[in-house]
Amino acid sequence: MATEQQEHLKIEQLRQQSADEIETIAGREKENLEGWIPDLATDAEIREALEKAFDYRGDVTITRKDGTKVEGYLFDRRSGSSLADSFVRLIPTGDKTKVNVSYGDIAALAFTGRDTAAGKTFEAWVKKYWEKKAAGEKNIQIEPEKLD
């Protein structure tokens, strides 16, 4: 159990940090990918963009070379020796089926959904916890955010 002085020091320490500093994980640069439409001119750019899409916690829109579009959450990817051997798996928005899309079939990629993980680090929660505790709140709990 922390003493009152320890709690006060921790609150003061957290007040000195911005939300961006708290959200950044050591060793990894924070990128705001919401709304980004990457260039997919080379195989390396396609692979890099799809790796970022895999880490993204919002929906993406993939436009295939035949013009069809798939919007949804990219939850898996398999990287082969060529683009034809590599594919991503998505759960389309409003559907429970899973769709496979070959890297070689992708003409465009857009990060169209809201990043639901932005600002949701444990450190950010701890900062809010200490602020509420300092304000005298009781029964402080983790409350899920309502999604649109």
C-alpha positions in Angstrom: 0.0 0.0 0.0 1.4 3.4 -1.0 1.7 6.1 1.5 0.1 9.5 0.9 3.5 11.0 0.2 4.3 8.3 -2.4 0.9 8.9 -4.1 1.5 12.6 -4.2 5.0 12.2 -5.8 3.6 9.8 -8.4 0.8 12.2 -9.3 3.4 15.0 -9.7 5.6 12.8 -11.8 2.7 11.9 -14.2 1.6 15.6 -14.5 5.0 16.4 -16.0 4.5 14.0 -18.9 2.2 14.6 -21.8 -0.2 11.9 -23.0 2.0 11.4 -26.1 5.0 10.6 -23.9 3.0 8.1 -21.8 1.5 6.4 -24.9 4.8 5.8 -26.6 6.3 2.4 -26.1 10.1 2.3 -25.6 11.9 1.4 -28.8 8.9 2.0 -31.0 8.0 5.3 -32.8 4.4 6.3 -32.4 2.7 6.7 -35.8 -0.7 8.1 -36.5 -1.9 5.9 -39.3 -5.6 7.0 -39.3 -6.4 8.2 -42.8 -3.1 7.3 -44.3 -3.0 5.9 -47.9 0.5 4.5 -48.5 2.2 4.4 -51.8 2.4 0.8 -53.0 4.9 1.1 -55.8 7.3 -1.6 -54.9 7.1 -5.1 -53.3 8.9 -3.7 -50.2 6.3 -0.8 -49.8 3.4 -3.3 -50.1 5.0 -5.6 -47.4 5.8 -2.7 -45.1 2.3 -1.1 -45.4 0.6 -4.4 -44.7 2.8 -5.0 -41.6 1.6 -1.6 -40.3 -2.0 -2.5 -41.2 -1.6 -5.7 -39.2 -0.5 -3.7 -36.1 -3.2 -1.1 -36.6 -6.3 -1.5 -34.4 -8.8 0.0 -36.8 -10.4 -1.0 -40.1 -8.5 -0.7 -43.4 -9.8 -0.7 -46.9 -8.1 -2.8 -49.5 -8.8 -2.1 -53.2 -8.1 -5.1 -55.4 -6.6 -4.8 -58.9 -10.0 -5.8 -60.3 -11.6 -2.7 -58.6 -13.4 -4.5 -55.8 -13.0 -3.2 -52.3 -12.9 -5.0 -48.9 -13.2 -2.9 -45.7 -12.6 -4.5 -42.4 -10.2 -5.5 -39.6 -6.9 -7.1 -40.8 -6.2 -9.8 -38.2 -3.7 -12.0 -39.9 -1.0 -12.0 -42.6 1.2 -14.7 -44.2 4.4 -13.5 -45.8 5.7 -15.8 -48.5 8.7 -15.6 -50.9 6.7 -13.6 -53.4 3.6 -11.3 -53.4 1.6 -14.1 -55.0 2.6 -16.4 -52.1 1.6 -13.9 -49.4 -1.8 -12.9 -48.2 -3.8 -11.0 -45.6 -6.9 -12.1 -43.8 -9.7 -9.6 -42.9 -13.0 -9.7 -41.1 -15.2 -7.4 -43.3 -17.1 -4.7 -41.5 -20.6 -6.0 -40.6 -19.8 -9.5 -41.5 -18.4 -12.5 -39.6 -16.8 -14.3 -42.6 -13.1 -14.2 -43.1 -11.7 -13.0 -46.4 -8.2 -13.8 -47.8 -6.6 -11.3 -50.1 -3.3 -12.0 -51.9 -0.6 -9.3 -51.7 -0.3 -9.6 -55.4 -4.0 -8.6 -55.9 -3.8 -5.4 -53.8 -3.9 -2.2 -55.8 -4.4 0.3 -52.9 -4.6 0.3 -49.1 -6.2 2.9 -46.9 -6.3 3.2 -43.1 -10.0 4.2 -43.0 -11.2 3.2 -39.5 -10.5 4.9 -36.1 -7.5 3.4 -34.3 -9.3 2.0 -31.2 -6.1 1.4 -29.3 -4.8 5.0 -29.6 -4.1 6.4 -26.1 -5.1 3.2 -24.4 -1.8 2.2 -22.8 -1.5 1.0 -19.3 0.5 4.0 -18.4 -2.3 6.3 -19.6 -4.7 4.4 -17.4 -2.4 4.6 -14.4 -2.1 8.4 -14.9 -6.0 8.7 -15.0 -6.2 6.4 -11.9 -3.8 8.6 -9.9 -5.6 11.8 -11.0 -9.0 10.3 -9.9 -7.5 9.1 -6.6 -6.0 12.6 -5.9 -9.4 14.1 -6.6 -10.8 11.8 -3.8 -12.7 9.4 -6.0 -13.5 6.0 -4.6 -14.1 2.6 -6.3 -11.9 3.6 -9.3 -12.2 0.9 -12.1 -11.2 0.3 -15.6 -14.3 1.2 -17.8 -14.4 0.2 -21.4 -14.9 2.9 -24.0 -18.1 2.8 -25.9 -17.4 2.1 -29.6 -19.4 3.8 -32.3 
